[in-house]
Amino acid sequence: MKIKSLLIAICIVISIEQQSYACDACACSFGGNYVGVLPQFSRSFVGVRHYYRSFNTSGMYNGNKVTANDIFNRTEIWGRYVPHKRIQIFGFLPFVDNTQEIVGNHHPMTVSGLGDALLNSNYTIINTGDSSFMAKQLLLLGLGVKLPTGKFEQKHDNILLHPNLQAGTGSVDYQASIIYVLRYNSFGISTDVSYRFNGINSNKYRFGERFSTNANLFYRYRTGSIVLMPLAGYTYEFAYADTQNNFIDVNTGGTTSLSNLGFDLYLEKFIVNTLVQLPVSYSNIESSPNPRLMLGLSYLF
């Protein structure tokens, strides 16, 4: 049985006001991941965040209709290094725990372990954070590469699990993105477009290339040393069908749109990030997404 799960992770981190009035509304994109405004444009940070996604799926197996719950948990260590005022380098190291619970079967299939590492670099084209104008703008171009550090041939009862349940894809993938942020006083909007070019693994399996775009409104409220940053927005995702040996893997690919709701809390050098993404529509009738959740903690230095 081949069951579709769009493996699109999510992140959002928003910045606080700097005394120098440098641009504190900046964003990153990692090709298919959720994007948002990042903290303190010129500073490095390290953090950990946890993502939760689940899908209700159905399909035919040996002539019988089978329903299942696919659950994806990912805990990720990530950070940013700023070697130059126009360059930001990001690193991601995920640990995954994927489970497929088939209704009526009391033996769920579970995969746990290291996922695929990701490196990404954003180059700043426009940054008017130091200008005297009330409106601040930021434009970035991003390029990244995903490395096959996660296992992709794990089995259950000696049967190879579907690629969507594996910890890694087994392929080297590349991604490109364009991000634009506009801020006026305490209000702002961040937008992005990203595209991932997926390679093929040693099993001749290739995940379909993925496109995503996001638009989020945010507001900064400050009281003393505490900053609260709520946001609301919209995400659209599109994935081509997966292939194996150049044949289409049925029930893969499709579109998904989601509404974004969240807030970040800033306590001096610590940042607590929260996000909920609620499904609005989806095209794959055999795989319905449930709300996605994210919780993270970062430290600026």
C-alpha positions in Angstrom: 0.0 0.0 0.0 1.3 3.4 -1.0 0.1 6.2 1.2 0.8 9.9 0.6 2.3 12.2 3.2 3.7 15.6 2.1 6.9 15.9 4.2 6.9 19.6 4.7 8.3 20.8 7.9 7.6 24.1 9.5 9.4 26.9 11.2 8.8 30.4 12.3 11.0 32.7 14.3 10.4 36.5 14.7 12.8 39.3 15.7 12.8 42.0 18.4 13.7 45.7 17.9 17.4 46.6 18.0 18.6 49.9 19.5 20.6 50.7 16.4 17.4 50.5 14.2 19.0 47.9 12.0 16.6 45.7 10.1 15.0 43.3 12.6 12.5 41.9 10.1 14.3 39.2 8.2 13.4 35.8 7.0 14.8 32.5 5.7 13.6 29.8 3.3 14.7 26.2 3.1 13.0 24.9 0.0 9.7 23.4 1.0 9.9 24.3 4.7 7.7 26.8 6.4 9.4 30.2 6.5 9.1 33.2 8.8 10.8 36.2 10.2 14.1 35.4 11.9 15.5 36.9 15.1 18.2 39.6 15.2 19.4 39.8 11.6 23.2 40.3 12.3 23.5 37.8 15.3 24.1 34.1 15.6 21.9 31.7 17.5 21.3 28.1 18.3 18.1 26.4 19.1 15.9 23.3 19.3 12.4 22.9 18.0 9.8 20.1 17.7 7.3 19.6 14.9 4.2 17.4 15.0 2.2 16.4 11.8 -0.3 13.7 11.2 -2.5 12.5 8.3 -5.6 10.3 8.0 -5.0 8.0 5.0 -6.8 5.3 3.1 -6.1 3.0 0.2 -6.6 -0.5 -1.2 -4.5 -3.4 -0.1 -5.0 -7.0 -1.4 -8.5 -6.0 -2.5 -9.5 -4.5 0.8 -9.8 -0.9 1.8 -7.4 0.0 4.6 -7.3 3.2 6.7 -4.4 4.4 8.8 -3.0 7.3 10.9 0.4 8.5 9.8 2.2 10.5 12.6 5.4 12.4 12.1 7.4 13.8 15.0 10.7 15.7 14.4 13.0 17.3 16.9 15.6 19.5 15.3 18.8 21.2 16.5 19.5 24.2 14.3 21.6 27.4 14.3 22.8 30.4 12.3 26.3 31.7 11.7 26.9 35.2 10.2 30.3 35.4 8.6 29.5 38.6 6.7 26.8 41.3 7.0 25.2 40.0 3.7 25.5 36.3 4.3 23.8 34.0 6.8 24.6 30.2 7.0 22.1 27.9 8.6 22.6 24.3 9.7 19.9 21.7 10.7 20.2 18.3 12.3 16.8 16.5 12.7 15.9 13.5 14.7 12.6 11.8 13.6 10.0 9.4 15.0 7.5 8.3 12.3 4.6 6.0 13.0 1.9 4.4 10.8 -1.0 3.0 12.8 -3.3 0.9 10.6 -6.9 0.7 11.9 -7.5 -2.8 13.2 -3.8 -3.7 13.4 -2.3 -3.6 16.8 1.3 -3.6 15.5 2.1 0.0 14.4 5.1 0.5 12.1 7.6 2.9 13.6 10.9 4.4 12.4 13.1 6.5 14.7 16.6 8.0 14.3 18.7 10.7 12.6 17.1 12.4 9.7 18.6 14.2 6.7 20.9 17.2 7.6 20.4 20.5 5.8 22.7 23.4 5.0 21.4 26.7 3.7 22.8 30.1 2.9 20.9 33.4 2.3 22.4 36.4 0.6 21.0 39.8 1.3 20.2 41.8 -1.9 18.3 44.7 -0.2 18.4 45.8 3.5 17.1 49.3 4.3 17.0 48.7 8.1 19.5 51.6 8.6 17.6 54.0 6.4 15.7 57.1 7.8 12.5 55.9 6.1 9.7 54.6 8.3 9.2 51.6 6.0 12.0 49.0 6.1 12.6 46.4 3.4 14.5 43.2 3.1 15.2 41.0 0.0 17.1 37.8 0.2 18.1 34.9 -2.2 18.7 31.5 -0.7 20.4 28.3 -1.8 20.7 25.1 0.1 21.5 21.4 0.0 20.0 18.4 1.9 22.4 15.5 2.7 21.3 11.9 2.9 22.3 11.3 6.5 19.1 9.5 7.5 18.4 5.8 6.9 16.0 5.1 4.0 15.9 1.3 3.9 14.4 0.4 7.3 12.0 -2.5 7.4 9.0 -3.8 9.4 8.6 -7.6 9.7 11.3 -7.9 7.0 9.3 -5.8 4.6 10.8 -2.5 3.3 8.7 0.4 4.5 7.3 3.0 2.1 9.8 5.9 1.5 7.4 8.4 3.2 7.9 6.6 6.5 11.7 6.5 6.3 13.9 8.7 8.4 15.7 10.0 5.2 15.2 10.1 1.5 18.6 8.6 0.5 19.1 11.4 -2.1 21.0 14.7 -2.3 18.5 17.5 -2.9 18.9 21.2 -3.7 16.7 24.2 -3.1 16.3 27.8 -4.0 14.2 30.6 -2.4 13.3 34.3 -2.7 12.2 36.2 0.5 10.8 39.7 0.8 9.9 41.4 4.1 8.3 44.8 4.5 7.9 46.4 8.0 6.3 49.7 9.0 6.7 50.6 12.7 5.4 47.6 14.7 3.5 46.0 11.7 5.0 43.9 9.0 4.5 41.3 6.3 6.9 38.5 5.2 6.5 36.6 2.0 8.5 33.9 0.3 8.7 31.5 -2.6 10.8 28.3 -2.5 11.4 25.3 -4.7 13.2 22.0 -4.0 14.9 19.9 -6.6 15.0 16.3 -5.4 17.5 13.7 -6.5 17.1 10.0 -6.9 18.3 7.4 -4.3 19.9 4.0 -4.8 16.5 2.3 -4.8 15.6 4.4 -7.9 13.0 6.3 -5.9 12.6 10.0 -6.4 10.4 12.3 -4.4 8.5 14.8 -6.5 9.9 18.3 -6.7 8.2 20.7 -4.2 7.0 24.3 -4.3 5.8 26.4 -1.5 4.8 30.0 -0.8 3.9 31.8 2.4 2.6 35.2 3.4 2.3 36.3 7.1 1.3 39.5 8.8 3.0 40.1 12.2 2.8 42.7 14.9 5.4 43.5 17.6 4.2 44.4 21.1 6.7 45.4 23.7 6.4 45.9 27.5 9.6 46.4 29.4 12.1 43.7 28.5 9.4 41.4 27.2 8.3 41.3 23.5 5.3 39.5 22.2 5.0 38.9 18.4 1.7 37.4 17.2 1.2 36.5 13.5 -1.4 35.2 11.1 -1.0 34.1 7.5 -1.4 31.6 4.7 0.7 28.8 3.2 0.3 27.0 -0.1 2.2 23.9 -1.0 2.5 21.9 -4.2 4.3 18.6 -4.8 4.7 16.6 -8.0 4.1 12.8 -7.8 6.9 10.6 -6.6 8.5 8.1 -9.0 10.3 4.8 -8.8 12.1 3.4 -11.8 10.5 6.3 -13.7 7.0 5.0 -12.9 4.6 7.3 -10.9 4.0 6.2 -7.3 0.2 6.5 -7.1 -1.5 8.5 -4.4 1.6 10.8 -4.1 1.8 14.5 -5.0 -0.9 17.2 -4.7 -1.6 20.5 -3.2 -2.3 21.7 0.3 -3.2 25.1 1.7 -3.1 26.1 5.4 -3.8 29.1 7.6 -1.0 30.1 10.0 -1.5 31.2 13.6 1.2 31.7 16.2 3.2 34.0 18.5 6.7 34.3 19.7 7.8 35.4 23.2 11.2 37.2 23.7 12.9 37.2 27.1 16.2 39.0 26.6 18.4 36.4 24.8 15.8 33.6 24.9 13.0 33.2 22.3 10.1 30.8 22.6 8.4 30.1 19.3 4.9 28.6 18.7 2.9 27.9 15.6 -0.3 26.1 14.6 -1.1 25.5 10.9 -4.7 24.6 10.2 -5.6 22.8 6.9 -7.8 24.8 4.6 -7.9 22.6 1.5 -6.0 19.7 -0.1 -6.2 17.8 -3.4 -5.2 14.2 -2.4 -8.5 12.7 -1.3 -6.8 9.6 0.1 -4.6 11.6 2.6 -6.2 14.3 4.7 -3.9 16.5 6.8 -4.6 17.3 10.4 -3.4 20.5 12.2 0.4 20.9 12.4 2.1 22.1 15.6 5.5 23.6 16.3 7.3 24.6 19.5 10.8 25.9 19.8 13.4 27.5 22.0 16.4 29.6 20.7 19.3 31.4 22.3 20.9 34.4 20.8 24.7 35.1 21.2 
